[in-house]
Amino acid sequence: MRRRFLMATLPIGTLALGLAAPARAQGLLNLFSGTGVGANNFVETAVISDNFEIQSSQILLARSTHPQIRDFAQRMIEQHTTLSNTLRTLPEATTRMPASLDEKHSNLLAVLRQQDDVDLLNRYYVQQQIEGHEETLAVYEAYAANGEVPALRAFAERYAPTIREHLQMARALQAPQRD
């Protein structure tokens, strides 16, 4: 019963994200303009995103045998660890880092942990990666365009292409495989 509910709500959540993209982008521009608060929000979002990517990928690697998804998960662990470590070296970021995941990302991890069916685990993982990278890319691009802290803006500019590449890779995993 729970699986059917989750499967039924997953496409709706995806559709809602797609329809809300223009409004979300404008909201992000507003969020990252001004002073201080934009930098705090950017760093918090970047750190939570990295931690989620790493933790969700570790869950996937512990249970999935799908070679392409496992390769992607390993790459997410490696590259998001690098992103996090790089961000931590910026003095402008160190005082803005959250201590833990937010409720949304904690709940997403719980969904992955609860999957007994490995096929569903693979599907949820890929869908979460797509949605997470879409959101993160929007944040990076908004901060790169409008961020008020130069070092953080440079970080966003430098790593937005990496996030875009991750998104493209995740979308390719969702595409039907050809033999």
N, C-alpha and C positions, 0 to 999 in steps of 0.2 A: 504494500500500500504506500509506504513512504517513498519507494523508488518511483512509482507512477506519479506521485505528487511532484517529486523533484524533477522528473523528466518533463512533466507538463509545465512546470514553472520556468525551467531553464530557457526555452525559446522565448517566452514572454519577457523575461529579464533582458535577454539579448535584444529583442525587438525594441523594448523601451529605451535601452541605451542608444540604439541606432537613431531613434526618433528624437531623442533629446540632445544629440550631438551639437547642433548649432547653439542651442540655449546653454549647454554645458560649456562650450568654448567661450561664449560671452561671459558667463559666470566666472570662468577661470581668469579671463583678462581682468575682470573687476577684482578678483581675489588677489592677484599678483601685482596690482598697481598700488601706489602709495608707499608707505614706509613700514619697515619692520615686520608687520603681520604677513606680508607677501613672502618674505624670506623664511619666516617661521613655517608657513604652510608648505612652501616648496620643499624645504628640508624634511619636514615630517612626512610628506607624501613620498619623497624619494626613498627615505629610509624604510618606511613601512612597505613600499613596493619591493625593494630589494629583499627585505626579510621574508616577505610572503613568497617571492619567487624561489628563494633558496629553500624554505621550509616545505613548500608544496612540491618542489622537485625532489626533495629527499623522500617524501612520502611516496611519490610515484616510483622512484628508483628501488625502494624497498619491496615493491609488490608487482610491478609490471615487467613483462618480458618483451614488450613491443619494441623492436630495435630502433626505429626512427624516433619514437617518443622518448625512449631512454636516452638516446643521443642528444636530443633537444634538452631534456631535463638536466643532463650533465653539463651541457653548455650554459644553461641558465644559472646553475650553481656557481660555476667558474666565473662567468662574466658579471653576475650581480654581486658576487663577493668582491670582485675587483672594483666595481662601481662604489660599493659601500666603503671599501678601504680608501679609495681616492677621496670620496666626500669627507671622510673622517679626518683627512689631513688638512682640510680647509678650516682655519680658525673661525671663519664666519659661520661655519656649520656646526661646530662641536657643541655649542651651547644651545642649539635648537633641536637636537636629536631626541625623538621620543624614546621612552624606555621599553615600550612593547608594541605589539600589533594593536590596531584598533578593533572594535567589535566586528565590523564587517569582515575583515580579513581573518579574524579568528574563527568566525562562523564558516567561511569558505574552506578553511583547513579542516574543520570538523566534518564538513560534507565529504571531503576526500578520505579522511580517516575512517568514516563509517561505511564506505563502499566495500561490500563483500565481493561483488562482481567486478573482476578486473577490467572487463570491457567498459563497464560504466565508469570505473575509475579513470581509465584512459580518456574517455569522452569528456568527463567533467574537468579533468586536468587541462585538456586542450582548450575547452571552452573558457575556463577561468584564465588561462594564459592569454587568450585573445582579448577578452574583456579587460583584464588587468593591464596589458600592454597598450591597449587603446587609451585607457584612462591616463596611464603614466605618460604616454607620448603627448597627449594634450597638455598635461601639466608642464612637461619639459619645454614644449614649444611656446606655451604661454609665458613661462618665466624667461626663456631665452629672448623673447620679444619685448617683455615689459618689466623684467626683474630689476629691482633697485640696488641690489648688492652686486657689484661688478664680478667678484670672484665666483659667486653662485650663478650669475648669468652666464659667465664663460663656461662653467661646468655644464649647465643645461645645454648650451650651444654645442659643446664638444660631444656630449653623450646622447643627444636626441637621435642622431642617426643610428646609434647602436640599438636604442629602444625600437626604432622603426624597423630595423632589420629583424629583431626578435619577433615583432608583430607579424611581419611577412612570413617568417619561419613557422610560427604557430598557425597562421592561416593555411599554409601549405599542408600542415599535418591534418587539418580538417578536410581538405579536399579529397575527393575519391582517389584511391591509389590505382594506378594502371599497371598491369602486369607486362 
